[in-house]
Amino acid sequence: MDEDQPQGTGSGCPKTIDRYVSFDGIDCDGKARRLMQFIERRMADSGADHPFLNYFMAKRQPRSGPAPDDLFLIHSSINQIREFFEQCGDQESLALLMQLEEECC
């Protein structure tokens, strides 16, 4: 059955499916903030220069215009972030990134 189509509830009344209901109760913003902290910590721990991540983190505080939220930034660069955590061998951060991608992006 197509998940986007109304389904019966057993009471004879059609049930409207809202694909965003699953986000209810998930702290996507909190998880995104936590992941940004993981990125900052890993960058500091490595002591190496990370040109992309420096650029990425600078986007949090743009020189003009509104600052994008952390979830948007993570979603727009998720593959680069994944690669960084893989290179660091940071399984905890990878697990949070995966959870954030599946639940919130």
C-alpha positions as CSV (number, residue, x, y, z in Angstrom):
1,M,0.0,0.0,0.0
2,D,1.3,3.5,-0.8
3,E,2.3,5.2,2.5
4,D,1.2,8.6,1.2
5,Q,-2.4,7.6,0.6
6,P,-5.1,7.7,3.2
7,Q,-5.7,4.5,5.0
8,G,-8.7,3.3,6.9
9,T,-8.6,3.3,10.7
10,G,-10.9,0.3,11.1
11,S,-13.7,2.6,12.1
12,G,-14.8,3.3,8.6
13,C,-13.3,6.8,8.6
14,P,-10.4,7.5,6.4
15,K,-7.1,8.3,8.1
16,T,-4.9,11.1,6.8
17,I,-1.2,10.3,6.6
18,D,1.1,13.1,7.6
19,R,4.7,12.2,6.8
20,Y,6.0,14.7,9.3
21,V,4.3,13.1,12.3
22,S,7.3,10.9,12.8
23,F,9.4,14.0,13.6
24,D,7.2,14.6,16.6
25,G,9.2,14.2,19.8
26,I,12.6,14.0,18.1
27,D,15.0,16.7,19.2
28,C,16.6,17.2,15.8
29,D,18.0,20.7,16.7
30,G,19.6,19.3,19.9
31,K,21.2,16.4,18.0
32,A,22.5,18.7,15.3
33,R,24.0,21.0,18.0
34,R,25.6,18.0,19.6
35,L,27.0,16.8,16.3
36,M,28.5,20.3,15.7
37,Q,30.2,20.0,19.1
38,F,31.6,16.6,18.0
39,I,33.0,18.2,14.8
40,E,34.6,21.1,16.8
41,R,36.1,18.7,19.3
42,R,37.5,16.4,16.5
43,M,39.0,19.4,14.7
44,A,40.7,20.6,17.8
45,D,41.9,17.1,18.8
46,S,43.4,16.4,15.4
47,G,45.5,19.6,15.3
48,A,45.5,19.4,11.5
49,D,44.2,22.0,9.1
50,H,40.9,21.1,7.7
51,P,40.1,23.6,4.9
52,F,36.6,22.3,4.1
53,L,35.6,22.1,7.8
54,N,37.0,25.5,8.5
55,Y,34.8,26.8,5.7
56,F,31.9,24.8,6.9
57,M,32.2,26.0,10.5
58,A,32.5,29.6,9.3
59,K,29.1,29.3,7.6
60,R,27.6,29.1,11.1
61,Q,28.4,32.8,11.5
62,P,28.0,34.4,8.1
63,R,29.3,38.0,7.5
64,S,25.8,39.0,6.2
65,G,22.4,37.5,6.2
66,P,20.8,35.2,8.6
67,A,22.7,32.3,10.1
68,P,21.6,28.9,8.9
69,D,20.6,26.4,11.5
70,D,23.0,23.5,12.4
71,L,20.6,20.8,10.9
72,F,20.6,22.6,7.6
73,L,24.4,22.9,7.5
74,I,24.9,19.2,8.4
75,H,22.4,18.1,5.9
76,S,24.0,20.1,3.1
77,S,27.5,18.6,3.8
78,I,26.6,15.2,5.3
79,N,29.0,13.2,3.0
80,Q,32.0,15.4,3.9
81,I,31.2,15.2,7.6
82,R,30.9,11.4,7.3
83,E,34.2,11.1,5.6
84,F,35.9,13.3,8.3
85,F,34.5,11.1,11.1
86,E,35.5,7.9,9.2
87,Q,39.1,9.3,8.8
88,C,39.1,10.0,12.6
89,G,37.7,6.6,13.4
90,D,35.1,8.3,15.5
91,Q,32.3,5.7,15.8
92,E,30.3,7.7,18.3
93,S,30.0,10.7,16.0
94,L,29.3,8.5,13.0
95,A,26.5,6.8,14.9
96,L,25.0,10.2,15.8
97,L,25.4,11.4,12.2
98,M,23.6,8.3,10.9
99,Q,20.8,8.7,13.5
100,L,20.4,12.4,12.6
101,E,20.3,11.6,8.8
102,E,17.7,8.9,9.3
103,E,15.5,10.7,11.8
104,C,15.8,14.4,10.8
105,C,17.2,15.0,7.3
